[in-house]
């Protein structure tokens, strides 16, 4: 990745997310020696040219009352996994959906799908809805409910500016 020093500092400063202030880009800009407009322009440019693939948010779902969180792992026929995955991804209650290689003979699953809910029974109903509406009712699956959260944060890229290292 070809990044300028300002861009490296900017990405490092964003590693812990945007600050919860009325003008987060202005505060980030102060920390890395850029104006608010320069921060916004740099982020836009890096998204347009593909150096930033995704700029999203991490919802701390537990704090919002979503305590029934289930990763459902599916064994979908290889010739249908892309179609089923796209179908799952169309549902608002699906927060993650991705394909992974099977690890036979112990792990036959190739499609992973995360659903967050407030009640376990409601999440199980949503998983059944996915199976029925997306043609996966006959597929083997396991529903893995979270029992404990150890860590939740976004990915870190680049080096943080020295003035931010002490607060990270």
DOTI-791531 format. One record per residue: residue number from 1; chain; x, y, z of N, C-alpha, C, CB in turn. Coordinates in Angstrom, 3 decimals. Glycine has a CB too. Example, Ala and Ser with C-alpha at 12.3 -4.5 7.8 and 13.67 -1.06 7.14 Angstrom:
2
    n  chain      n.px      n.py      n.pz     ca.px     ca.py     ca.pz      c.px      c.py      c.pz     cb.px     cb.py     cb.pz
    1      A    13.190    -5.690     7.800    12.300    -4.500     7.800    13.200    -3.300     7.800    11.308    -4.473     9.046
    2      A    12.850    -2.250     7.080    13.670    -1.060     7.140    12.900     0.030     7.870    14.084    -0.598     5.725
//
This chain:
168
    n  chain      n.px      n.py      n.pz     ca.px     ca.py     ca.pz      c.px      c.py      c.pz     cb.px     cb.py     cb.pz
    1      A     0.841    -1.172     0.000     0.000     0.000     0.000     0.888     1.238     0.000    -0.958    -0.004     1.213
    2      A     0.699     2.104    -0.953     1.498     3.317    -1.076     0.768     4.454    -0.374     1.769     3.667    -2.570
    3      A     1.243     4.811     0.826     0.606     5.858     1.622     1.604     6.948     1.954     0.007     5.277     2.910
    4      A     1.141     8.187     1.955     1.982     9.298     2.411     2.101     9.216     3.937     1.385    10.690     1.963
    5      A     3.024     9.971     4.493     3.180     9.985     5.952     1.916    10.490     6.634     4.375    10.857     6.355
    6      A     1.267    11.518     6.053     0.005    12.014     6.619    -1.067    10.929     6.593    -0.483    13.255     5.847
    7      A    -1.132    10.191     5.495    -2.139     9.124     5.391    -1.870     8.008     6.401    -2.160     8.546     3.965
    8      A    -0.604     7.662     6.587    -0.260     6.653     7.593    -0.670     7.121     8.981     1.246     6.346     7.562
    9      A    -0.379     8.366     9.293    -0.764     8.917    10.593    -2.276     8.938    10.748    -0.199    10.329    10.767
   10      A    -2.967     9.291     9.691    -4.429     9.346     9.713    -5.024     7.967     9.984    -4.965     9.900     8.384
   11      A    -4.558     6.961     9.281    -5.063     5.604     9.492    -4.741     5.122    10.905    -4.466     4.639     8.451
   12      A    -3.559     5.422    11.376    -3.208     5.059    12.746    -4.109     5.737    13.764    -1.765     5.413    13.026
   13      A    -4.403     7.018    13.540    -5.257     7.768    14.465    -6.689     7.235    14.477    -5.260     9.250    14.093
   14      A    -7.109     6.638    13.380    -8.477     6.098    13.292    -8.589     4.668    13.819    -8.954     6.139    11.851
   15      A    -7.478     4.075    14.218    -7.473     2.670    14.625    -8.409     2.365    15.786    -6.087     2.262    14.995
   16      A    -8.608     3.324    16.659    -9.537     3.106    17.768   -10.908     3.690    17.484    -8.982     3.707    19.043
   17      A   -11.137     4.086    16.254   -12.441     4.618    15.869   -12.479     6.128    15.931   -13.518     4.047    16.753
   18      A   -13.586     6.661    15.471   -13.772     8.103    15.508   -14.087     8.544    16.929   -14.893     8.536    14.544
   19      A   -13.540     9.672    17.355   -13.890    10.176    18.683   -15.362    10.599    18.703   -12.971    11.368    19.081
   20      A   -15.987    10.429    19.843   -17.404    10.761    19.980   -17.551    12.241    20.341   -18.082     9.863    21.056
   21      A   -17.317    13.071    19.342   -17.441    14.523    19.467   -18.217    15.016    18.254   -16.031    15.224    19.573
   22      A   -18.662    16.279    18.319   -19.488    16.792    17.222   -18.730    16.908    15.900   -20.047    18.142    17.597
   23      A   -17.412    17.091    15.928   -16.618    17.204    14.701   -15.409    16.276    14.800   -16.163    18.681    14.459
   24      A   -15.631    14.963    14.652   -14.543    13.998    14.843   -13.386    14.174    13.860   -15.084    12.604    14.720
   25      A   -13.681    14.572    12.624   -12.607    14.718    11.646   -11.716    15.919    11.972   -13.191    14.864    10.239
   26      A   -12.291    16.937    12.589   -11.492    18.086    13.009   -10.537    17.684    14.128   -12.402    19.244    13.470
   27      A   -11.018    16.917    15.099   -10.165    16.476    16.203    -9.064    15.543    15.708   -11.004    15.775    17.279
   28      A    -9.418    14.596    14.842    -8.398    13.706    14.258    -7.371    14.539    13.494    -9.054    12.645    13.313
   29      A    -7.849    15.528    12.741    -6.941    16.398    11.991    -5.955    17.117    12.886    -7.726    17.407    11.201
   30      A    -6.439    17.629    14.025    -5.540    18.291    14.981    -4.447    17.336    15.446    -6.333    18.818    16.196
   31      A    -4.809    16.087    15.663    -3.867    15.102    16.189    -2.807    14.697    15.171    -4.614    13.878    16.652
   32      A    -3.116    14.811    13.882    -2.170    14.361    12.854    -1.643    15.493    11.979    -2.826    13.327    11.982
   33      A    -1.963    16.732    12.334    -1.441    17.870    11.590    -2.137    18.127    10.271    -0.007    17.675    11.340
   34      A    -3.443    17.879    10.238    -4.231    18.125     9.029    -5.473    18.926     9.414    -4.626    16.780     8.324
   35      A    -6.036    19.618     8.447    -7.305    20.299     8.693    -8.443    19.280     8.590    -7.516    21.475     7.683
   36      A    -9.597    19.670     9.071   -10.778    18.809     8.963   -11.059    18.467     7.498   -12.010    19.495     9.598
   37      A   -10.991    19.477     6.630   -11.249    19.262     5.205   -10.215    18.312     4.595   -11.241    20.605     4.454
   38      A    -8.953    18.434     5.009    -7.907    17.542     4.489    -8.141    16.096     4.923    -6.522    18.011     4.963
   39      A    -8.602    15.912     6.158    -8.904    14.556     6.641   -10.022    13.947     5.809    -9.299    14.575     8.140
   40      A   -11.088    14.685     5.631   -12.233    14.183     4.859   -11.823    13.895     3.424   -13.396    15.195     4.885
   41      A   -11.052    14.792     2.828   -10.604    14.608     1.442    -9.689    13.390     1.329    -9.873    15.870     0.936
   42      A    -8.773    13.232     2.275    -7.844    12.096     2.230    -8.594    10.777     2.373    -6.781    12.221     3.336
   43      A    -9.534    10.707     3.292   -10.317     9.476     3.467   -11.138     9.170     2.218   -11.245     9.597     4.691
   44      A   -11.741    10.205     1.641   -12.520    10.016     0.406   -11.640     9.511    -0.723   -13.198    11.329    -0.011
   45      A   -10.489    10.122    -0.894    -9.547     9.730    -1.954    -9.109     8.273    -1.781    -8.309    10.660    -1.951
   46      A    -8.788     7.882    -0.535    -8.335     6.511    -0.295    -9.452     5.495    -0.509    -7.787     6.382     1.118
   47      A   -10.707     5.903    -0.283   -11.827     5.007    -0.584   -12.020     4.866    -2.090   -13.119     5.524     0.067
   48      A   -11.955     5.982    -2.801   -12.160     5.967    -4.251   -11.091     5.132    -4.947   -12.155     7.396    -4.807
   49      A    -9.818     5.273    -4.523    -8.760     4.531    -5.220    -8.529     3.130    -4.656    -7.472     5.308    -5.158
   50      A    -9.334     2.737    -3.680    -9.291     1.360    -3.187    -8.322     1.085    -2.061    -8.968     0.476    -4.285
   51      A    -7.624     2.117    -1.574    -6.707     1.876    -0.463    -7.450     1.692     0.854    -5.719     3.023    -0.341
   52      A    -8.663     2.209     0.935    -9.575     1.901     2.037   -10.741     1.161     1.408   -10.050     3.208     2.818
   53      A   -10.898    -0.097     1.784   -11.966    -0.919     1.204   -13.294    -0.698     1.922   -11.586    -2.400     1.260
   54      A   -13.185    -0.421     3.214   -14.399    -0.337     4.007   -14.173     0.661     5.128   -14.805    -1.725     4.568
   55      A   -15.157     1.477     5.364   -15.101     2.443     6.458   -16.432     2.289     7.168   -14.848     3.946     5.951
   56      A   -16.406     1.566     8.262   -17.667     1.251     8.916   -17.601     1.469    10.401   -18.063    -0.161     8.634
   57      A   -18.599     0.958    11.052   -18.683     1.138    12.472   -18.838    -0.203    13.161   -19.828     2.060    12.824
   58      A   -18.345    -0.252    14.372   -18.510    -1.437    15.203   -19.538    -1.078    16.258   -17.146    -1.908    15.849
   59      A   -20.626    -1.787    16.255   -21.677    -1.553    17.231   -21.410    -2.438    18.439   -23.087    -1.834    16.626
   60      A   -21.368    -1.842    19.572   -21.194    -2.612    20.803   -22.584    -3.110    21.198   -20.525    -1.743    21.963
   61      A   -22.990    -4.176    20.515   -24.356    -4.688    20.590   -24.769    -5.081    21.997   -24.507    -5.868    19.683
   62      A   -23.870    -5.590    22.791   -24.209    -6.019    24.149   -24.736    -4.837    24.971   -22.975    -6.647    24.842
   63      A   -24.072    -3.685    24.827   -24.486    -2.490    25.553   -25.845    -1.980    25.077   -23.439    -1.397    25.400
   64      A   -26.252    -2.353    23.880   -27.547    -1.947    23.341   -28.657    -2.954    23.660   -27.441    -1.761    21.841
   65      A   -28.330    -3.972    24.447   -29.346    -4.936    24.866   -29.398    -6.199    24.037   -30.669    -4.297    24.833
   66      A   -28.497    -6.358    23.083   -28.470    -7.556    22.249   -27.577    -8.596    22.917   -27.965    -7.230    20.807
   67      A   -28.213    -9.464    23.694   -27.455   -10.423    24.496   -27.536   -11.855    23.952   -27.954   -10.396    25.923
   68      A   -28.359   -12.072    22.950   -28.473   -13.403    22.320   -27.780   -13.317    20.962   -29.996   -13.861    22.164
   69      A   -26.499   -13.636    20.944   -25.674   -13.469    19.757   -25.215   -14.826    19.271   -24.467   -12.556    20.043
   70      A   -25.564   -15.133    18.025   -25.310   -16.480    17.518   -24.567   -16.456    16.201   -26.610   -17.233    17.356
   71      A   -23.469   -17.202    16.161   -22.781   -17.492    14.909   -23.348   -18.827    14.447   -21.188   -17.534    15.079
   72      A   -23.986   -18.812    13.298   -24.489   -20.059    12.737   -23.533   -20.478    11.632   -25.958   -19.903    12.198
   73      A   -23.089   -21.715    11.722   -22.163   -22.268    10.735   -22.930   -23.282     9.903   -20.906   -22.924    11.418
   74      A   -22.774   -23.180     8.603   -23.572   -23.953     7.656   -22.671   -24.785     6.755   -24.459   -23.025     6.813
   75      A   -23.152   -25.942     6.385   -22.497   -26.799     5.387   -23.334   -26.695     4.122   -22.365   -28.310     5.881
   76      A   -22.947   -25.792     3.244   -23.697   -25.504     2.013   -22.941   -26.104     0.836   -23.903   -23.959     1.815
   77      A   -23.669   -26.702    -0.090   -23.035   -27.238    -1.303   -22.190   -26.145    -1.951   -24.106   -27.775    -2.309
   78      A   -20.993   -26.506    -2.365   -20.069   -25.524    -2.926   -20.641   -24.772    -4.119   -18.798   -26.202    -3.334
   79      A   -21.446   -25.419    -4.914   -22.012   -24.745    -6.090   -23.162   -23.807    -5.735   -22.494   -25.775    -7.094
   80      A   -23.597   -23.794    -4.457   -24.695   -22.916    -4.037   -24.286   -21.913    -2.955   -25.847   -23.752    -3.532
   81      A   -23.067   -22.038    -2.439   -22.679   -21.229    -1.284   -22.701   -19.730    -1.583   -21.297   -21.631    -0.816
   82      A   -22.286   -19.299    -2.745   -22.301   -17.867    -3.071   -23.731   -17.341    -3.117   -21.597   -17.610    -4.420
   83      A   -24.605   -18.088    -3.735   -26.016   -17.691    -3.833   -26.666   -17.617    -2.442   -26.794   -18.686    -4.732
   84      A   -26.439   -18.627    -1.628   -27.019   -18.656    -0.283   -26.426   -17.529     0.568   -26.773   -20.034     0.392
   85      A   -25.125   -17.323     0.476   -24.481   -16.245     1.231   -25.036   -14.881     0.866   -22.987   -16.263     0.995
   86      A   -25.240   -14.628    -0.428   -25.842   -13.360    -0.859   -27.258   -13.226    -0.305   -25.862   -13.263    -2.401
   87      A   -28.003   -14.307    -0.317   -29.367   -14.289     0.215   -29.348   -13.955     1.706   -30.065   -15.650    -0.024
   88      A   -28.488   -14.618     2.479   -28.383   -14.321     3.911   -28.054   -12.842     4.121   -27.303   -15.213     4.576
   89      A   -27.134   -12.330     3.326   -26.685   -10.950     3.471   -27.761    -9.918     3.214   -25.554   -10.700     2.558
   90      A   -28.853   -10.307     2.563   -29.953    -9.381     2.301   -30.840    -9.137     3.517   -30.793    -9.903     1.173
   91      A   -30.679    -9.926     4.565   -31.517    -9.771     5.754   -30.883    -8.767     6.713   -31.726   -11.134     6.458
   92      A   -31.697    -7.818     7.179   -31.187    -6.779     8.077   -30.624    -7.339     9.374   -32.281    -5.795     8.392
   93      A   -31.141    -8.446     9.848   -30.691    -8.984    11.126   -29.383    -9.768    11.021   -31.759    -9.866    11.704
   94      A   -28.884    -9.968     9.812   -27.586   -10.624     9.621   -26.509    -9.540     9.645   -27.542   -11.444     8.268
   95      A   -25.565    -9.662    10.585   -24.534    -8.628    10.711   -23.220    -9.027    10.064   -24.298    -8.311    12.163
   96      A   -22.969   -10.314     9.896   -21.783   -10.815     9.213   -22.184   -12.063     8.444   -20.620   -11.116    10.221
   97      A   -21.621   -12.226     7.273   -21.830   -13.459     6.521   -20.635   -13.635     5.607   -23.174   -13.429     5.709
   98      A   -19.932   -14.753     5.769   -18.747   -14.975     4.953   -18.474   -16.453     4.765   -17.545   -14.302     5.576
   99      A   -17.754   -16.719     3.692   -17.372   -18.083     3.356   -15.993   -18.382     3.916   -17.398   -18.302     1.831
  100      A   -15.836   -19.598     4.409   -14.549   -20.065     4.915   -14.329   -21.482     4.395   -14.496   -20.019     6.486
  101      A   -13.081   -21.909     4.291   -12.839   -23.295     3.848   -13.232   -24.295     4.940   -11.348   -23.488     3.465
  102      A   -13.716   -25.424     4.484   -13.997   -26.524     5.412   -12.663   -27.055     5.940   -14.826   -27.668     4.713
  103      A   -12.684   -27.688     7.102   -11.512   -28.349     7.678   -11.914   -29.781     8.002   -10.986   -27.593     8.963
  104      A   -12.025   -30.556     6.944   -12.466   -31.949     7.082   -11.367   -32.788     7.706   -12.871   -32.534     5.715
  105      A   -11.708   -33.801     8.459   -13.047   -34.350     8.669   -13.782   -33.711     9.848   -12.954   -35.837     8.884
  106      A   -13.129   -32.847    10.614   -13.727   -32.352    11.850   -14.682   -31.175    11.690   -12.657   -31.965    12.774
  107      A   -14.479   -30.357    10.671   -15.260   -29.129    10.532   -15.809   -29.030     9.106   -14.394   -27.880    10.875
  108      A   -17.071   -29.429     8.898   -17.632   -29.467     7.547   -18.235   -28.137     7.073   -18.684   -30.528     7.483
  109      A   -18.167   -27.104     7.881   -18.907   -25.873     7.597   -18.110   -24.917     6.715   -19.285   -25.178     8.896
  110      A   -18.829   -24.286     5.780   -18.175   -23.370     4.843   -18.836   -21.998     4.751   -18.147   -23.988     3.484
  111      A   -19.930   -21.788     5.459   -20.603   -20.487     5.446   -20.913   -20.104     6.887   -21.913   -20.522     4.573
  112      A   -20.507   -18.894     7.260   -20.666   -18.408     8.626   -21.581   -17.189     8.603   -19.286   -18.060     9.270
  113      A   -22.499   -17.125     9.552   -23.502   -16.070     9.556   -23.782   -15.650    10.999   -24.807   -16.541     8.851
  114      A   -23.666   -14.354    11.295   -23.870   -13.843    12.654   -25.194   -13.113    12.758   -22.722   -12.911    13.062
  115      A   -25.941   -13.455    13.803   -27.220   -12.804    14.090   -27.191   -12.362    15.550   -28.443   -13.768    13.804
  116      A   -27.533   -11.104    15.777   -27.608   -10.560    17.137   -29.074   -10.316    17.463   -26.769    -9.235    17.279
  117      A   -29.471   -10.655    18.670   -30.841   -10.413    19.090   -30.919   -10.217    20.588   -31.741   -11.557    18.664
  118      A   -32.105    -9.820    21.022   -32.301    -9.597    22.454   -32.714   -10.873    23.175   -33.349    -8.518    22.678
  119      A   -33.343   -11.790    22.448   -33.793   -13.041    23.054   -33.395   -14.218    22.185   -35.311   -13.027    23.270
  120      A   -32.964   -15.266    22.833   -32.473   -16.465    22.160   -33.505   -17.063    21.198   -32.074   -17.503    23.190
  121      A   -34.755   -17.181    21.643   -35.794   -17.774    20.789   -36.024   -16.958    19.520   -37.105   -17.898    21.562
  122      A   -35.952   -15.634    19.630   -36.130   -14.781    18.452   -34.996   -14.988    17.453   -36.205   -13.301    18.865
  123      A   -33.771   -15.136    17.959   -32.619   -15.384    17.083   -32.784   -16.729    16.383   -31.291   -15.353    17.891
  124      A   -33.208   -17.740    17.113   -33.421   -19.069    16.500   -34.497   -19.011    15.415   -33.820   -20.105    17.579
  125      A   -35.542   -18.221    15.642   -36.582   -18.043    14.613   -36.010   -17.359    13.373   -37.764   -17.218    15.172
  126      A   -35.144   -16.379    13.567   -34.537   -15.692    12.422   -33.632   -16.640    11.637   -33.734   -14.464    12.894
  127      A   -32.929   -17.502    12.335   -32.064   -18.475    11.658   -32.917   -19.440    10.839   -31.197   -19.255    12.686
  128      A   -34.058   -19.848    11.375   -34.978   -20.704    10.609   -35.511   -19.974     9.388   -36.149   -21.168    11.492
  129      A   -35.776   -18.695     9.531   -36.234   -17.891     8.399   -35.173   -17.864     7.301   -36.571   -16.457     8.855
  130      A   -33.921   -17.691     7.682   -32.828   -17.729     6.705   -32.819   -19.060     5.963   -31.471   -17.497     7.397
  131      A   -32.902   -20.147     6.726   -32.852   -21.480     6.124   -33.972   -21.661     5.113   -32.940   -22.563     7.204
  132      A   -35.176   -21.266     5.480   -36.338   -21.457     4.601   -36.293   -20.547     3.382   -37.624   -21.208     5.370
  133      A   -36.001   -19.268     3.584   -36.065   -18.292     2.482   -34.882   -18.390     1.528   -36.137   -16.889     3.041
  134      A   -33.766   -18.957     1.987   -32.554   -18.973     1.162   -32.201   -20.363     0.648   -31.393   -18.424     1.950
  135      A   -33.101   -21.307     0.795   -32.860   -22.636     0.248   -31.834   -23.447     1.009   -32.429   -22.519    -1.153
  136      A   -31.725   -23.201     2.320   -30.727   -23.909     3.123   -31.366   -24.771     4.212   -29.770   -22.912     3.755
  137      A   -32.649   -25.036     4.101   -33.355   -25.791     5.148   -32.780   -27.187     5.344   -34.833   -25.896     4.809
  138      A   -32.304   -27.807     4.273   -31.776   -29.171     4.374   -30.290   -29.203     4.739   -31.992   -29.903     3.063
  139      A   -29.650   -28.057     4.784   -28.204   -28.009     5.059   -27.925   -28.266     6.535   -27.616   -26.643     4.642
  140      A   -26.849   -28.989     6.795   -26.396   -29.173     8.174   -25.919   -27.834     8.705   -25.263   -30.246     8.266
  141      A   -26.160   -27.596     9.986   -25.725   -26.352    10.604   -25.623   -26.531    12.108   -26.689   -25.204    10.262
  142      A   -24.850   -25.647    12.705   -24.752   -25.548    14.160   -24.919   -24.084    14.525   -23.385   -26.121    14.696
  143      A   -25.630   -23.851    15.609   -25.828   -22.502    16.117   -24.975   -22.363    17.373   -27.346   -22.208    16.412
  144      A   -24.042   -21.432    17.320   -23.089   -21.237    18.404   -23.384   -19.904    19.091   -21.626   -21.279    17.874
  145      A   -24.096   -19.951    20.214   -24.412   -18.732    20.950   -23.201   -18.296    21.768   -25.642   -18.945    21.866
  146      A   -22.960   -16.999    21.775   -21.877   -16.448    22.581   -22.211   -16.645    24.050   -21.645   -14.946    22.261
  147      A   -21.194   -16.956    24.825   -21.383   -17.086    26.269   -20.579   -16.042    27.036   -20.989   -18.485    26.728
  148      A   -19.539   -15.499    26.396   -18.709   -14.499    27.053   -17.985   -13.684    25.988   -17.696   -15.164    28.030
  149      A   -17.888   -12.389    26.208   -17.186   -11.506    25.276   -15.833   -11.163    25.867   -18.009   -10.213    24.984
  150      A   -14.790   -11.371    25.098   -13.443   -11.060    25.555   -12.928    -9.743    24.995   -12.504   -12.172    25.176
  151      A   -13.268    -9.450    23.734   -12.732    -8.250    23.103   -13.614    -7.881    21.925   -11.263    -8.460    22.650
  152      A   -13.783    -6.584    21.718   -14.526    -6.124    20.551   -13.965    -4.778    20.126   -16.053    -6.024    20.851
  153      A   -13.311    -4.764    18.983   -12.786    -3.527    18.410   -12.498    -3.762    16.942   -11.507    -3.050    19.158
  154      A   -12.245    -2.692    16.229   -11.917    -2.793    14.825   -10.469    -3.188    14.608   -12.204    -1.494    14.135
  155      A   -10.164    -3.444    13.366    -8.790    -3.784    12.987    -7.893    -2.566    13.145    -8.734    -4.310    11.533
  156      A    -6.626    -2.816    13.386    -5.641    -1.736    13.489    -4.712    -1.820    12.288    -4.832    -1.822    14.830
  157      A    -4.488    -0.667    11.669    -3.598    -0.581    10.519    -2.639     0.565    10.746    -4.391    -0.391     9.197
  158      A    -1.396     0.329    10.441    -0.422     1.403    10.534    -0.022     1.705    11.960    -0.961     2.639     9.894
  159      A     0.879     2.636    12.074     1.416     3.037    13.366     0.647     4.232    13.891     2.914     3.362    13.262
  160      A     0.335     4.190    15.173    -0.350     5.317    15.788     0.637     6.465    15.985    -0.990     4.904    17.137
  161      A     0.155     7.709    15.858     1.015     8.844    16.162     1.441     8.771    17.632     0.288    10.190    15.858
  162      A     2.673     9.207    17.971     3.185     9.100    19.349     2.237     9.707    20.381     4.540     9.780    19.450
  163      A     1.589    10.819    20.033     0.713    11.477    21.008    -0.538    10.661    21.331     0.305    12.838    20.490
  164      A    -0.859     9.652    20.505    -2.027     8.807    20.754    -1.671     7.475    21.384    -2.765     8.566    19.474
  165      A    -0.415     7.071    21.346    -0.016     5.763    21.862    -0.329     5.617    23.341     1.463     5.538    21.627
  166      A    -0.223     6.691    24.111    -0.442     6.600    25.556    -1.907     6.417    25.910     0.091     7.834    26.240
  167      A    -2.839     6.766    25.020    -4.263     6.628    25.317    -4.867     5.372    24.702    -5.012     7.843    24.825
  168      A    -4.092     4.649    23.908    -4.628     3.466    23.227    -4.747     2.307    24.193    -3.742     3.072    22.038
//
